[in-house]
């Protein structure tokens, strides 16, 4: 068997994410009026070096390996509140699985910590079961000061084939189940990209 035939039979890796592929992307790309822009906004990034949106050990750059493409959309409002959607495509399913398991390990390693700038502020990560794609988990954290909850970040991370998808929100109480609908939609959608599933 020739090398060219082997390459032809091998599944190609998706190396780019089509425009408007993410669920929040069409809205995020719309132009806002000046009044709207004062109340809310989006940021879209295709940087491969951007850390995962769920980042228990607060890495400044991505530490997962084998990325082929990535897109991160973050949304903020003056409420204040925020949410994010992130899709990372890896060179193969093994690299995506490694990124998923490494994230779980970090949630345990950095589960409880303090903010050096605010010694009274405690950060506590938590996880819960989830069913999306090939593997998934609810993940997020609460910040507490003097025993009172300041903020709750709810997230869900799921893997389907060689794709990792993350959804987060600062709105409401801890309820990762509220993010599974979008994660399931994306888990089905990524299989339309060549080589992902």
SVG drawing of the C-alpha trace seen along z (x, -y; Angstrom):
<svg xmlns="http://www.w3.org/2000/svg" viewBox="-32 -55 36 57">
<polyline fill="none" stroke="black" stroke-width="0.4" points="0.0,0.0 1.5,-3.4 1.8,-6.3 -0.6,-8.4 -3.3,-5.7 -2.8,-5.4 -3.2,-9.2 -6.3,-9.1 -7.9,-6.4 -7.0,-8.2 -9.7,-10.6 -8.6,-14.2 -8.5,-16.4 -10.7,-19.4 -8.3,-22.3 -10.7,-25.2 -14.1,-26.1 -16.5,-27.6 -17.8,-31.1 -21.0,-31.2 -20.5,-27.6 -20.8,-28.2 -24.4,-28.5 -23.9,-32.1 -21.8,-33.2 -24.4,-34.7 -25.7,-36.9 -22.2,-37.7 -21.2,-39.0 -24.1,-41.4 -23.3,-45.0 -24.7,-46.7 -26.1,-50.2 -24.1,-52.5 -26.9,-52.1 -26.7,-48.3 -22.9,-48.4 -23.0,-50.3 -25.1,-47.4 -23.6,-44.3 -21.0,-43.0 -19.2,-39.9 -15.6,-39.0 -14.7,-36.4 -11.3,-34.8 -9.7,-32.1 -6.4,-32.1 -5.0,-28.6 -3.2,-29.8 -6.3,-31.0 -6.8,-28.9 -9.9,-26.7 -12.8,-28.7 -12.9,-26.4 -9.5,-27.0 -9.1,-25.9 -5.4,-26.5 -5.6,-29.9 -3.2,-29.3 -2.4,-32.4 -2.1,-30.3 -3.4,-27.0 -1.6,-24.0 -3.5,-21.3 -1.7,-19.9 -2.7,-18.9 -5.0,-21.7 -5.9,-22.1 -8.5,-24.9 -10.3,-26.9 -13.0,-29.5 -14.1,-31.2 -17.0,-33.6 -17.5,-35.5 -20.5,-37.7 -20.8,-40.3 -23.6,-42.5 -23.8,-45.5 -25.9,-43.4 -23.1,-42.3 -23.3,-38.8 -21.6,-36.8 -21.4,-33.6 -19.1,-31.9 -19.0,-29.2 -15.8,-27.6 -15.0,-24.9 -11.6,-23.4 -10.8,-20.9 -7.8,-18.6 -5.7,-16.6 -7.3,-13.4 -9.7,-12.0 -6.9,-10.9 -5.6,-14.5 -9.2,-15.7 -9.6,-12.9 -6.3,-13.9 -7.4,-17.5 -10.7,-16.5 -9.0,-14.3 -6.4,-16.9 -9.1,-19.4 -10.7,-17.1 -7.4,-16.6 -6.9,-20.3 -10.4,-20.8 -9.3,-18.5 -5.7,-19.9 -6.9,-23.5 -10.3,-22.8 -9.8,-25.2 -7.6,-28.3 -7.4,-31.9 -6.9,-35.0 -3.6,-36.5 -5.0,-40.0 -8.0,-39.3 -7.1,-36.9 -10.7,-36.8 -11.9,-35.6 -12.1,-31.8 -12.5,-30.1 -14.0,-26.6 -14.3,-24.4 -16.9,-21.6 -17.9,-19.0 -21.0,-16.9 -22.1,-14.2 -23.3,-15.1 -24.3,-13.1 -23.3,-14.7 -21.3,-13.3 -18.6,-10.7 -17.8,-12.2 -18.9,-15.2 -18.9,-16.8 -20.5,-19.8 -17.7,-22.0 -17.5,-25.4 -16.8,-27.4 -18.1,-29.7 -16.3,-32.6 -17.0,-33.2 -16.1,-36.0 -16.6,-35.7 -18.8,-32.6 -21.1,-34.4 -21.3,-33.4 -20.2,-36.3 -20.4,-34.6 -21.2,-31.3 -19.8,-30.2 -21.6,-27.2 -19.9,-25.3 -20.2,-22.2 -17.4,-20.6 -18.1,-17.8 -16.1,-15.8 -17.3,-14.4 -14.7,-12.6 -11.8,-15.1 -13.8,-18.1 -14.0,-19.7 -16.9,-22.1 -17.3,-24.3 -20.3,-26.4 -20.3,-28.7 -22.6,-31.2 -22.6,-33.5 -26.4,-33.6 -28.4,-31.7 -27.5,-29.0 -25.2,-26.0 -27.1,-24.1 -24.9,-22.5 -27.9,-20.7 -29.2,-24.0 -26.2,-24.0 -26.6,-20.4 -29.1,-21.4 -26.5,-23.7 -23.7,-21.2 -25.8,-18.4 -26.6,-20.6 -22.9,-21.3 -21.9,-17.6 -24.2,-16.7 -23.0,-19.6 -19.3,-18.9 -19.8,-15.5 -20.6,-17.3 -16.9,-18.5 -14.6,-16.2 -12.6,-13.9 -14.1,-15.0 -16.3,-11.9"/>
</svg>
